[in-house]
Structure formats: structure tokens, C-alpha cells
Amino acid sequence: MASFATTCAVVIIYSLCFLSTLIESYKGSSKTLYFKWKVEYMHWSPDCNEGVVMGINGQFPGPTIRARVGDTVVVELTNKLHTEGVVIHWHGIRQIGTPWADGTAAISQCAINPGETFMYKFIVDKAGTYFYHGHYGMQRSAGLYGSLIVDVAENVKEPFRYDGEFNLLLSDWWHKNVHEQELDLSSNPMRWIGEPQSLLLNGRGQYNCSLASQFSSPPLSRCKFTGTEQCAPQTMTVEPNKIYRLRIASTTSLSSLNLAIGNHKMVVVEADGNYVEPFSVYDMDIYSGESYSILFKADQNPAQNYWISVGVRGRKPNTPQALTILNYSPTSSKNLPTSRPPTTPLWNDYNHSKSFTNSIKALRGSPKPPKTYNRRIMLLNTQNKMNGFTKWAINNISLSLPVTPYLGSIKYNLNNAFTNSPPPDTFSPVYDVMRPPVNPNTTQGDGVYMLRFNSTIDIILQNANALADNVSEIHPWHLHGHDFWVLGYGEKKFTKKDVFKFNLKNPPLRNSAVIFPHGWTALRFVADNPGAWAFHCHIEPHLHMGMGVVFAEGIYLVKNIPKEALTCGLTGKMFIDKKL
Ligand SMILES: O=C1O[C@H]([C@@H](O)CO)C(O)=C1O
């Protein structure tokens, strides 16, 4: 993609390089990268089974954006969906100074209407592995996603060395279309979407056949590819004894995943666009919304090829592993490995997951968290009922987004745009997180946590038992507009004594963190980025059922919100009434 983009930049002929039209203009050493994108539905076979995906400029996944720290990215996004709105969120980019470009419908902007174009313009200020995706309804599950990679600035060195790199964007795929999935989840009684049919690596998976058919259970036929199929796996070709960086990001709708490269040790060096203290593993968990870089050395027998496998964790799997091949040059990439693909750890071996998660520490010299906090918000995650509907709620409020984006309604003091009483900072001290809720009823709400600008916020995410006995699920939480320090993870209910276990020495900075079943996770961040920011479970059906909150800080400092971001709801009406 980078080379294609560069070709486009050199050629600068719009029609020739329309796949991902890019023009670069230079100002000092930073550039402005211009893209013209069209979002549309397309017939596609992500797992060799034809369905409908949401693609960009005829591509699925969408084009990879490759930029350098300090660059300005401009994406002119045209909605070609005919009957529904669209937005794109730039996951992991903090949008400092451009909160209207965060791409969250009803929070940072109005959904872009069919036929209309919205200009996303933002600076990428931190090197790392990121991605982008739809953030309206369940459009991420429909396939609206792609990679965004930010290289270090020229003259800046990474704290590790490598000879080449690969990028893997992980996702999961259902054969039932997303509109039906949304309806199923919103029905009374709720119809659960179930496990995905396939896992996709860079948008490619195999349904009903396997590359490792001799080892598959239940038995599947061997997949046959000419290589040009939309579902043909992309192999990764390495030269013996060289070191490679593998960038991995997960945009799954539901699945928690585990990745392994047969026979190869992996050294984790980056998480969510932040360097971590390097540590070695043979397999790694990756939850929806997370990204990592690992280094591996091509130090195995070069006469063989090796499996790269990705399997499901944290939910009883009903989806085959995704597979591709690590190919040692000059061995043919068609030679399948003779060994069995790496076994994914048991789905409910949470000790294995915790051991990986607890190994992630900030690289020495990384920014440290403030020693104290100004406000601690306890967020209890529960599965609930509301008049027979199934919901997820935070402190017993299930998020239901308003019509007018918060960024606009708060900026212009439009008091009727959402519930003005803020949601609670805590939950009942007698709530038993180990048992199903005694009273499962919840209410819906659209209130906002108003954070004092520049204050230090502690968040304790508290998991609980779901509606069924002895069930508590993994929830990967993602914060917009900030990175947070992960101060610690713990079992059962958080108590005051747990603060003594907080890691204030080298907690990793991240934008996503998981809560383990029946456990808690403690986060700290500084509310220093004026805007309205979503904080939510990255499992798309859970967010759809209300599992999120909204933070707002310093919106009085936000200047020059483009009118195009706010031409709906009460802000739209305000523009008409004031003839603006
Ligand atoms: O939100 C969810 O609903 C189902 C189950 O709890 C009810 O069918 C499930 O596994 C979820 O993650």
C-alpha cells in the first residue's frame, strides 16, 4: 500500500490512482497526505463465501494509511451508501486540537448523510500501529476498517532494530448481514449473534475449507487457491536470519484472539502506539481495539515454512483458527508446513491471559502517571434487562446516544440536547459482583461525565456476573482522545486496599484495556484534551446494547468546529435559526 500511495504521489493523476487517491504536499519535514475515499457496499468473499462488505474505494479492508509523526492526514470521505449515514474513527489518534475529527456519530459529529462528503483533517503526533473503523451503528462489523501506521519522524530512531515488517489486521466475520444482527440484538427477546463464521487476517479467511485440512477437527477439505481469490491468504516471506517487525491490530466485533507463529519466539515491543519493555512469548492474546508490534527472528530451518495461527479466546469457540504461512525464502510459499498449526490456549485459561497482560510494562523512560488523582470514577459493568430487552449498563445506565453530537450541544450550551444530570460516579457498595444481579432492571440514559479540564481521573472498571449463573465475560474497554496508564488488574470486587497494589512505577500507557471475568481494572489519565470522548466496550454488539459512557472536558476551549460536523439535531437547527 505504501508503495502504491507513493506511486500515486509521484504520478498525481487522480483517475489513475483513485483506489486510494493520495497527494502529498510538503511543509518543512512534515507532509500533508490527502486521500479521497468513497465508502460503499460491495459484493465480496472475505472467507470464500460471497456476502456484502462495506468497502472503501473498491477495497476491503480499506486502504492502509502510512504517515510519519507530525504529518497532517486529510481524508475527504464521501458516503456512497445510498440509505445510511457513516463516520470513521481513527482509533488511537488522540485528535489533540481537532476533537470534531474523532469520527464518533452523535458524540464528535453528525453522521455524514448519503451523497455528502466530510473532511477529516488531523495530525498524527505519535508513532505506532493504529487502525480506523466505522463508529456508527455496527458498521465496523460490516467491514468498515483499515490500517493506519505512523512511522517515527525522520532523524528519530525506534528503540529496537529490524530488517523488514509486516502488518496483520485481525477481524471476525458473520454471514448474517449487520442490519439483521443489529435488529436481532435490539429485539425482544434479544437474539444473540453467536460466534463468527470466520476469523480474517487482512480481510481474508477460509470458511468450510482449511489450509491445514489434515489437522482440522471437525474435518474440512483442503482449500485450493490460485492466489487471486479475495479469500486467498497473504503469506509472509522472510529471509533466513533477519529480524522482522509484525504489526498486529484487532478490529474484531466480538472475538478475543490469540496469535502464534509456529516455532518462533516473539518479543513484544509496542502496545497501542506506546513502547513497552520488551518481553518474549510464544503466543499472545489480543483483544478487540488493541494493537501490538512484535519482533521475531527468522532463525528456524529455512527449508520449511511455518504456520501463523489466530484462534479464539475468552468465549467458547465455534470458529476455526485463521491460518497463514510464514514462508522462508527461497522455499516455495506453496509448501505447506508439515507440522500441526500452533494450538490456541484453552478459551477459558484465564491465568494464561493474565500472565501475558501482566507482563506488559512501559519501556524505561516512558512518561509516568501523576502520583495522585483528583477524581475516582467506579464503573460497574452489568448485563441487564429493560422491559424484556437485553442491555449492558454502566452503573445501571445503558448508553443511548442523543441526536445532537455532545461536542456541539455542550459547546453551544444547548441544554435540552441530553440529560443534564450526570451519571453516577459509583455503584452500591453491597452489589455482589460474583452473582447474577438481584434486580436486573436498568434504565437508558445519555448523560455525560463532565471532567474538570487538566484534572487527573482514576477509573475503576468493575466487572460483574452476567444474567446467567457463573458467567462473566471479557470486556476490552477503549478510550477516545487519550492514552491512560493501566495501574493494575485484580480479582473480584475492588476494595480500598487494592490501591496499594497499583503500579505507579512503570504502568503501560495504552488506549485499550481489558477487564477479566469477575475482576477489575484500574486506569489513570489526565483530562487534558478539550472535547467529548467515548469510553466503551470495544465489543461492537455490547456497545450497541449500551455498554459505554461519554466524558467531556474543556469544551469551552474548543475553537473553530467546522459547521459540517454539526448540521444535525439542535446544532443544525441553531445554524438555520441564526441563518449561520
Ligand atoms: O451480550 C451477550 O449476550 C450473550 C449472552 O449473554 C446471552 O445470550 C453473550 O454471550 C453476550 O456477550
PDBQT file of the ligand as one rigid body, heavy atoms in Angstrom, charges set to zero:
ROOT
HETATM    1  O1  LIG A 601     -24.178  -9.857  25.142  1.00  0.00    +0.000 OA
HETATM    2  C1  LIG A 601     -24.184 -11.080  25.138  1.00  0.00    +0.000 C 
HETATM    3  O2  LIG A 601     -25.293 -11.863  25.119  1.00  0.00    +0.000 OA
HETATM    4  C2  LIG A 601     -24.879 -13.227  25.065  1.00  0.00    +0.000 C 
HETATM    5  C3  LIG A 601     -25.459 -13.999  26.199  1.00  0.00    +0.000 C 
HETATM    6  O3  LIG A 601     -25.115 -13.388  27.427  1.00  0.00    +0.000 OA
HETATM    7  C4  LIG A 601     -26.964 -14.069  26.124  1.00  0.00    +0.000 C 
HETATM    8  O4  LIG A 601     -27.351 -14.800  25.028  1.00  0.00    +0.000 OA
HETATM    9  C5  LIG A 601     -23.422 -13.173  25.113  1.00  0.00    +0.000 C 
HETATM   10  O5  LIG A 601     -22.651 -14.214  25.149  1.00  0.00    +0.000 OA
HETATM   11  C6  LIG A 601     -23.031 -11.898  25.128  1.00  0.00    +0.000 C 
HETATM   12  O6  LIG A 601     -21.777 -11.472  25.132  1.00  0.00    +0.000 OA
ENDROOT
TORSDOF 0
